[in-house]
Amino acid sequence: MPTTFSELGLSAEVLESINALGYEEPSPIQALAIPPMMAGRDVVAQAQTGTGKTAAFAIPIIERINTRRAGVQAIVVLPTRELAVQVAEAVHALGHGRGITVLPIYGGQPYDRQLRALKAGVHVVVGTPGRIMDHVRRETLRLDTTSMVVLDEADEMLDMGFLEDIEFILDKVPAERQIGLFSATIPARIEALARRYLREPERIMIAQETRTAPQTQQFWYETPYRSKLDVLARILDFEQPPSAIIFCRTKREVDTLAEALQSRGYSTAAIHGDISQAQRELQLRAFRDNRAEILVATDVAARGLDIPDVSHVINYDIPDDADAYVHRIGRTGRMGAKGEAITLVTPRETRLLHSIEQQTRKKMKQLKLPTQADIAARRREAFVSALRETIESGAGEPFGRLLEGLAQEHEPLAIARAALYLAATGGGSGRGDGSFVGGEGEPAEPEPDSAVEAGMVRLFIDAGRKQGVRPQDLVEAFATQAGVAPSTVGTIDLYDSFAFVDMRTAGAKKVIEQGVVRLHGGEAHVKKAVPRTGAGAGPRRKK
C-alpha cells in the first residue's frame, strides 16, 4: 500500500495542492481507492466518516479531467447541502492548480446563480440528488459528456429516500462511464445498486476496528434525567472545549438546550430540521468561524456535516443504536487528530450503553463528575500554561517599561501577586470571575446551598415557570431594568414558582438594591438567597 502521495503517480500540480493543504501521507482509504479510480475502474468503498474519503475520490476526478474539453465531465452526488458545499470546496482546493472548475448545486439556493454558472461551463458538479435531477429535467444540466460519477454517503442517501433520484441520474449518464460508490455501510440495497450499475468494481473495506476513530477517547457520566443540564454545564466548565457538538434526540430539545446554555453564558449555535436554510447556514458559519464554541444539533441536521477541528462530541441524549453513535462521534478525532466523545447516561439507559459498547467493540470509560474544586484547579492550570506561553513568546515585552517603574517601588513577587489577583477578579473591569483562585482548603464538593463560585452572589426571585418565566426573561430584565450586563449573569436554576440566579457581586448589588423586576406584566421580588440552616428556612436549592 502506498505510504506517500508521490507514490500514487499524481501530477505536480495536485501534489503541490496536497502539500499546501498540509496532507502528509495518504489515509488507508486514499491509498486503496486512488489507484483503481485513477485507472478508470469502478469502485465500491466502505469507509466511515472522518477517514479522508473526500480526497480519495476528489483526487482521481481532478487528475482525469480533460481541461481542454467542454461540458460537465464528473458529478458527485451526496445527501445534504452542507456536504455539497464542503466537497465542492475540497475539489476546488485540490484542483485549482490544474484549472478545474467546480459548482455545488442544492436545494434552497436560488436557481439563477446555478444557471449562470452552468451556462458559463464547469468541469465538476457536486450536488444533492433532487436538485441534480431537477436541472437534468430542465435541460440546464447535460450529462452526455459525463464520464465519472461518485455516490458519496450512499447508505444515507438511500435512508433518506433518494434511490429513485439516484437511478434517474445514473440512467442519464453515458454507458461508458466510471462509478465510485462510497458508503459507511453496505446493506443489501447498496449491493443491489452496485450490481445494476457498476462493472466488476474494485471492492475496498477499511477494517471494522476503525468504526470508531482510534484517536477519540470515549467517556460517559451517569446522571439523573432532571440533573442533565447541570451535569452538562459542569462538564463544559471542566473540559473548556474550544469547539463541541452536542447531540439531542429531538428538535424541541435542541431549542431548549441551546436556550438554556445561552442563558448560562455559553456561546451556542443550534441546527435542526425545522430551521430555514439561511438560518442554518448562519449558525454553521458562526460555529466554523469560532464565534460559537458549541453547536447543538439533531442527528438528521448533522448528517453530512464535515466540520474540521471539533474537539468534543457530547451526547446529551444517548443515541438509540450503535450506527447513530458511530456517526455522531465521527465528528471528532478526524484524520489522526485527538478528540473526546462524552455521553450522558441516565440509570435507565445503562443497558443501551452496554449494547452500543458490544456492537462497536469499544469500552467507554465511566468518569466521576468534576467538583467545583476540580474546575478551579483546571482553570489555574490553563492560566499558568498561558502565562508560560506568553513569557516564552515575548508577547509581554510592551509592558516592560511599566514594570520597571513599579519595580522601583515594590518587590517583583508582590507585583506578580497583584497582577494575578486583578486577572482573577477583573480588577474593576468586571471581566474576571475569580474562579481559579481557590486554594487547597476548598471543599471537594460544596454543599448545595453554598455552591457559589468565588466572586458570585446567589439571588432568589419569587417567580418561576408557572408565571411563564424563562431564563432569557431574567437576563433581559436584569439588563434593561437594573443596568446589569448579561455577561455578569451565571447559572440560572428555574423552578415552578421561584428561581435562583448566580451573579457577579457588583451586578447583584444593583439588582438587590432595586428589589423588584417586572416579568410578564407582573412584579417579582429579588433578594439575596439565604442558605437553609433549619426548619422554616426558605426553599432549598436542588442539585
C-alpha positions in Angstrom: 0.0 0.0 0.0 1.5 3.4 -1.0 2.7 5.4 2.0 3.3 8.8 0.3 1.2 10.8 -2.2 4.1 10.9 -4.6 3.9 7.1 -4.9 0.4 7.4 -6.3 1.6 8.9 -9.6 -0.1 12.2 -9.1 0.6 15.3 -11.2 2.9 18.0 -9.9 0.0 20.5 -9.7 -2.1 18.2 -7.5 0.9 17.3 -5.3 1.6 21.0 -4.8 -2.1 21.5 -3.7 -1.9 18.5 -1.4 1.3 19.9 0.2 -0.3 23.3 0.6 -3.3 21.8 2.4 -0.9 20.1 4.8 -1.7 16.5 4.0 1.4 14.5 5.0 0.5 10.9 3.9 -2.5 9.2 2.4 -5.0 7.7 4.7 -5.9 4.0 4.2 -9.0 4.8 2.1 -7.0 7.2 -0.1 -4.1 4.7 -0.6 -6.5 1.9 -1.6 -9.1 3.9 -3.6 -7.0 6.4 -5.6 -5.0 3.8 -7.8 -8.0 1.9 -9.2 -10.0 5.1 -9.7 -7.0 6.7 -11.5 -7.0 3.6 -13.7 -10.7 4.2 -14.6 -12.1 1.2 -12.7 -15.4 1.2 -10.8 -15.0 1.2 -7.0 -17.2 0.2 -4.1 -15.6 1.6 -0.9 -16.8 1.1 2.6 -15.4 3.8 4.9 -16.6 5.7 7.9 -16.9 9.5 8.2 -13.6 11.1 9.0 -11.4 8.7 7.1 -10.4 11.1 4.3 -12.7 9.6 1.7 -13.4 13.0 0.1 -9.9 13.3 -1.2 -10.0 9.6 -2.1 -12.4 10.3 -4.9 -11.7 14.0 -5.5 -8.0 13.5 -6.4 -8.8 10.9 -9.2 -11.6 13.1 -10.6 -9.2 16.1 -10.7 -6.4 14.0 -12.4 -8.8 12.5 -15.0 -10.5 15.8 -16.1 -9.5 17.0 -19.5 -9.4 20.8 -19.1 -9.5 21.3 -22.9 -12.9 19.7 -23.2 -16.2 21.5 -22.6 -19.1 20.1 -20.6 -19.6 18.5 -17.2 -17.1 15.6 -17.0 -17.8 14.5 -13.4 -20.6 14.6 -10.9 -20.6 13.9 -7.2 -24.0 13.0 -5.7 -24.4 13.3 -1.9 -27.2 13.7 0.7 -27.0 17.2 2.1 -26.5 20.8 1.1 -23.7 21.3 3.7 -21.8 18.3 2.3 -22.2 19.5 -1.2 -20.6 22.9 -0.3 -17.8 21.2 1.6 -16.9 18.7 -1.1 -17.0 21.4 -3.7 -14.6 23.4 -1.7 -12.3 20.4 -1.3 -12.4 19.7 -5.1 -11.6 23.4 -5.8 -8.7 23.4 -3.3 -7.2 20.3 -4.7 -7.8 21.1 -8.4 -7.2 24.8 -8.8 -3.6 24.2 -9.9 -5.0 22.3 -12.9 -7.6 24.9 -13.6 -10.5 22.7 -12.5 -13.9 24.5 -12.2 -16.5 23.1 -9.8 -20.1 24.0 -8.9 -22.2 22.9 -5.9 -25.9 22.7 -6.6 -28.5 22.1 -4.0 -32.0 23.0 -2.9 -32.5 26.2 -1.0 -30.1 28.2 -3.3 -31.5 30.5 -6.0 -31.7 28.9 -9.4 -30.3 31.9 -11.2 -26.9 31.6 -9.6 -26.6 27.9 -10.6 -27.9 28.6 -14.1 -25.3 31.3 -14.8 -22.5 29.0 -13.6 -23.8 26.0 -15.6 -24.1 28.2 -18.7 -20.5 29.5 -18.3 -19.3 25.9 -18.1 -17.9 23.8 -15.3 -15.9 20.6 -15.1 -17.4 19.1 -11.9 -20.8 19.3 -10.4 -21.3 18.4 -6.8 -24.9 18.3 -5.6 -27.9 16.7 -3.9 -29.9 14.2 -5.9 -33.1 16.2 -6.1 -31.5 19.4 -7.4 -29.3 17.5 -9.9 -32.3 15.6 -11.2 -34.3 18.9 -11.5 -31.6 20.5 -13.6 -31.4 17.4 -15.8 -35.1 17.6 -16.4 -34.9 21.3 -17.2 -32.1 20.5 -19.6 -29.9 23.1 -17.8 -27.5 20.3 -16.9 -26.5 17.9 -19.6 -24.8 14.6 -18.6 -23.9 13.4 -22.1 -20.2 14.5 -21.6 -20.0 13.0 -18.1 -17.5 10.1 -17.7 -17.2 9.9 -13.9 -19.9 9.6 -11.2 -19.3 9.4 -7.5 -22.1 8.5 -5.0 -20.9 9.7 -1.6 -22.6 8.6 1.7 -24.7 6.2 -0.4 -26.3 4.5 2.5 -27.6 7.8 3.9 -29.0 8.8 0.5 -31.0 5.6 0.4 -32.1 6.0 4.0 -33.4 9.5 3.0 -35.4 8.1 0.1 -33.2 9.1 -2.8 -33.0 5.7 -4.5 -35.2 6.7 -7.5 -33.4 10.0 -7.9 -30.0 8.3 -8.0 -31.3 5.7 -10.5 -32.6 8.5 -12.7 -29.2 10.3 -12.7 -27.3 7.1 -13.4 -29.6 6.3 -16.3 -28.8 9.6 -17.9 -25.0 9.3 -18.0 -23.3 7.6 -20.9 -22.9 3.8 -20.8 -19.2 4.2 -20.9 -18.6 5.8 -17.5 -16.8 5.2 -14.2 -18.7 5.0 -10.9 -17.3 5.3 -7.4 -19.7 4.3 -4.6 -18.6 5.3 -1.1 -20.7 4.3 1.9 -20.2 3.8 5.6 -22.2 0.6 5.4 -23.0 -1.8 2.5 -26.5 -3.1 3.1 -28.5 -5.2 0.6 -29.9 -2.2 -1.1 -26.4 -0.8 -1.8 -25.3 -4.2 -3.1 -28.3 -4.3 -5.5 -27.5 -0.8 -6.7 -23.9 -1.8 -7.3 -24.8 -4.9 -9.2 -27.1 -3.0 -11.5 -24.8 -0.1 -12.4 -21.2 -0.9 -11.6 -19.0 -3.2 -13.7 -16.6 -5.6 -11.9 -15.9 -3.0 -9.2 -12.8 -2.9 -7.1 -14.0 -3.6 -3.5 -12.4 -1.7 -0.7 -13.2 -2.0 3.0 -11.5 -0.3 5.9 -11.1 -2.7 8.8 -14.0 -2.8 11.2 -11.7 -1.8 14.0 -11.8 1.7 12.6 -15.6 2.1 13.1 -14.8 4.4 16.0 -11.8 6.7 15.5 -8.8 5.4 17.4 -7.8 8.9 18.4 -11.1 9.6 20.0 -11.4 8.9 23.7 -14.8 7.8 24.8 -16.3 8.6 28.2 -19.6 8.5 29.9 -21.3 10.1 33.0 -24.2 8.6 34.8 -26.8 11.3 35.7 -30.4 11.5 36.8 -32.6 12.9 34.0 -33.5 16.0 35.9 -29.8 16.9 36.5 -28.6 16.6 32.9 -28.3 20.3 32.3 -26.4 21.0 35.5 -24.1 18.0 34.7 -23.5 19.2 31.2 -22.7 22.7 32.4 -20.2 21.3 34.9 -18.5 19.1 32.2 -18.3 22.1 29.9 -16.7 24.2 32.6 -14.2 21.5 33.4 -13.3 20.5 29.8 -13.4 24.0 28.4 -13.8 22.7 24.8 -12.6 25.0 22.0 -15.4 23.5 19.8 -18.0 21.0 20.7 -21.1 19.4 19.0 -23.8 18.4 21.4 -26.4 16.0 20.1 -30.0 15.9 21.2 -32.7 13.4 20.2 -35.4 15.9 19.2 -35.8 19.3 17.6 -37.6 20.7 20.7 -34.8 19.6 23.0 -32.2 21.3 20.7 -34.1 24.6 21.1 -34.5 24.1 24.8 -30.9 23.2 25.5 -29.4 25.9 23.2 -31.5 28.5 25.0 -30.5 27.2 28.5 -26.8 27.2 27.5 -27.0 30.7 26.1 -28.7 31.9 29.4 -25.7 30.5 31.2 -23.2 32.4 29.1 -22.0 29.8 26.6 -21.8 31.0 23.0 -24.1 28.5 21.3 -25.4 27.8 17.8 -28.2 25.3 17.0 -29.5 23.5 14.0 -32.3 21.1 13.3 -34.7 20.2 10.5 -37.2 23.0 11.1 -34.9 26.0 10.8 -34.6 27.7 7.4 -31.7 27.1 5.2 -30.5 30.7 5.6 -30.6 30.5 9.4 -28.9 27.1 9.2 -26.0 28.5 7.2 -25.6 31.4 9.6 -25.5 29.1 12.6 -22.9 26.8 10.9 -20.8 29.7 9.9 -20.8 31.0 13.4 -19.5 27.6 14.6 -16.9 27.2 11.9 -15.6 30.8 12.5 -15.3 30.1 16.2 -17.9 32.8 17.1 -19.9 30.0 18.8 -18.0 27.4 20.8 -20.9 25.0 20.9 -23.2 23.6 18.2 -26.4 21.8 19.4 -27.9 19.6 16.8 -30.2 16.6 16.0 -28.9 13.6 14.1 -30.8 14.5 11.0 -29.5 18.1 10.9 -25.9 16.9 11.4 -26.0 14.4 8.5 -23.2 15.2 6.1 -21.5 17.8 8.2 -17.8 17.9 7.7 -16.6 20.5 10.2 -12.8 20.1 11.0 -11.2 20.6 14.4 -14.2 19.6 16.6 -12.5 18.8 19.9 -15.5 17.3 21.7 -18.7 15.5 20.8 -21.2 15.3 23.7 -24.3 13.0 23.5 -26.7 14.9 25.7 -29.2 12.2 24.8 -27.7 8.7 24.2 -28.4 7.6 20.6 -30.8 4.7 20.0 -28.3 2.4 18.2 -24.6 1.9 17.5 -24.7 3.2 14.0 -26.0 6.6 15.2 -23.4 6.6 17.9 -20.6 6.0 15.4 -21.9 8.7 13.1 -22.0 11.2 16.0 -18.6 10.6 17.4 -17.1 10.6 13.9 -17.4 14.4 14.0 -14.3 14.5 16.2 -10.9 12.7 16.2 -10.7 13.2 12.4 -7.7 12.5 10.2 -5.5 11.5 13.1 -6.4 14.4 15.4 -7.3 13.7 19.0 -10.9 14.1 20.2 -13.2 13.3 23.0 -16.7 11.8 22.9 -18.8 12.1 26.1 -22.2 10.5 26.7 -24.7 11.4 29.4 -26.5 8.3 30.6 -29.5 8.1 32.9 -29.8 5.0 35.2 -32.5 3.5 32.9 -30.2 3.9 29.8 -27.2 1.8 31.1 -28.4 -1.3 29.2 -28.5 0.7 26.0 -25.0 2.0 26.7 -23.6 -1.6 27.1 -25.4 -2.6 23.9 -23.6 0.1 22.0 -20.3 -0.9 23.6 -20.8 -4.5 22.4 -21.7 -3.5 18.8 -18.8 -1.1 18.5 -16.4 -3.4 20.4 -15.2 -0.3 22.3 -15.4 0.1 26.1 -16.3 3.6 27.3 -14.7 4.8 30.5 -17.1 6.0 33.2 -15.9 9.2 34.8 -16.8 10.9 38.1 -18.4 14.3 37.8 -15.8 17.0 38.4 -16.2 19.1 41.6 -16.0 22.9 41.7 -12.5 22.4 43.2 -11.6 20.3 40.1 -12.9 23.1 37.8 -10.9 25.7 39.7 -7.8 23.6 39.5 -8.2 23.1 35.8 -8.6 26.9 35.3 -5.5 27.5 37.3 -3.6 25.1 35.1 -4.8 26.8 32.0 -3.9 30.2 33.3 -0.4 29.1 34.3 0.1 27.5 30.9 -1.0 30.7 29.2 1.5 32.6 31.4 4.3 30.3 30.4 3.5 30.7 26.7 3.3 34.5 27.0 6.7 34.6 28.7 8.3 32.3 26.1 6.8 34.2 23.2 7.9 37.6 24.5 4.4 39.0 24.0 4.6 40.8 27.3 7.6 43.0 26.3 5.5 46.2 25.7 4.7 46.2 29.4 8.4 46.1 30.4 8.7 49.9 31.0 5.6 49.9 33.2 7.0 47.1 35.3 10.4 48.8 35.6 8.6 51.8 37.2 6.7 49.6 39.6 9.8 47.6 40.5 11.3 50.8 41.9 8.5 50.8 44.5 7.6 47.2 45.1 9.1 43.7 45.1 8.7 41.8 41.8 6.8 39.0 43.7 4.4 41.5 45.1 3.7 42.9 41.6 3.1 39.4 40.2 0.7 38.6 43.1 -1.3 41.8 42.4 -1.3 41.1 38.7 -2.7 37.6 39.2 -5.3 39.0 41.6 -6.5 41.6 39.1 -6.6 38.9 36.3 -8.7 36.7 38.5 -11.1 39.3 39.8 -11.3 41.6 36.8 -9.6 44.4 38.6 -12.8 46.5 38.5 -13.3 45.8 34.8 -16.0 43.1 35.5 -14.2 40.6 33.3 -12.6 38.2 35.9 -14.6 35.7 37.8 -12.1 34.6 40.4 -13.0 31.1 39.6 -9.4 29.8 39.6 -8.2 31.5 42.8 -9.5 28.9 45.3 -6.8 27.4 47.5 -6.1 23.9 48.7 -8.6 24.3 51.5 -11.7 24.3 49.2 -14.2 21.5 49.9 -14.2 18.7 47.4 -17.9 19.1 46.8 -19.7 22.3 48.2 -23.0 21.9 49.9 -26.0 22.7 47.6 -26.8 26.0 49.4 -23.2 27.2 49.3 -22.1 26.1 45.8 -21.5 29.6 44.5 -18.2 30.3 42.7 -15.9 33.0 44.2 -16.9 36.5 43.1 -20.6 35.4 42.6 -23.7 36.0 44.7 -26.8 33.8 44.6 -30.1 35.7 44.2 -33.6 34.4 45.0 -36.6 35.5 42.7 -40.1 34.7 43.7 -41.3 33.8 40.2 -40.8 30.8 38.0 -42.2 28.6 35.3 -45.8 28.9 36.4 -45.5 32.6 35.8 -44.1 31.9 32.3 -40.6 33.0 33.2 -37.7 31.8 31.1 -34.0 32.2 31.7 -33.7 34.8 29.0 -36.5 36.8 30.5 -34.5 37.1 33.7 -31.3 38.1 31.9 -33.2 40.7 29.8 -35.0 42.1 32.9 -31.7 42.5 34.8 -30.1 44.2 31.8 -32.9 46.6 30.9 -34.3 47.4 34.4 -31.2 47.3 36.6 -28.5 48.0 34.0 -26.6 44.7 34.6 -24.6 43.4 31.7 -25.7 39.9 30.6 -22.1 38.6 30.9 -22.3 39.1 34.7 -25.1 36.5 35.0 -24.0 33.0 35.7 -26.0 29.8 36.5 -29.9 30.1 36.4 -31.9 27.4 38.2 -35.6 27.8 37.3 -38.3 26.1 39.2 -42.1 26.2 39.1 -42.7 29.2 41.4 -39.2 30.6 42.1 -35.7 30.8 40.6 -32.1 31.1 41.8 -29.6 33.2 39.8 -25.8 33.4 40.3 -24.5 36.9 39.5 -21.2 38.7 39.9 -21.1 40.8 43.1 -21.3 44.3 41.5 -24.3 43.4 39.4 -26.0 41.5 42.2 -25.8 44.6 44.4 -27.6 46.7 41.8 -30.4 44.1 41.5 -30.8 43.7 45.3 -31.0 47.5 45.7 -33.7 47.7 43.1 -35.6 44.8 44.9 -38.2 44.2 42.2 -38.1 43.3 38.5 -41.0 43.3 36.1 -41.7 39.9 34.4 -44.6 39.3 32.0 -46.6 42.2 33.3 -46.1 41.3 37.0 -43.6 42.1 39.6 -41.1 39.6 41.1 -39.2 40.3 44.3 -35.4 39.8 44.4 -33.2 39.2 47.4 -30.0 37.5 48.3 -30.6 33.8 48.7 -30.2 32.6 52.3 -28.8 29.0 52.9 -31.2 26.7 54.6 -29.9 26.0 58.1 -33.0 24.6 59.8 -36.8 24.2 59.7 -38.7 27.1 58.5 -35.9 28.3 56.1 -36.6 29.2 52.5 -36.6 26.8 49.5 -33.5 24.7 49.3 -31.6 24.8 46.0 -31.6 21.3 44.5 -28.6 19.6 43.0 
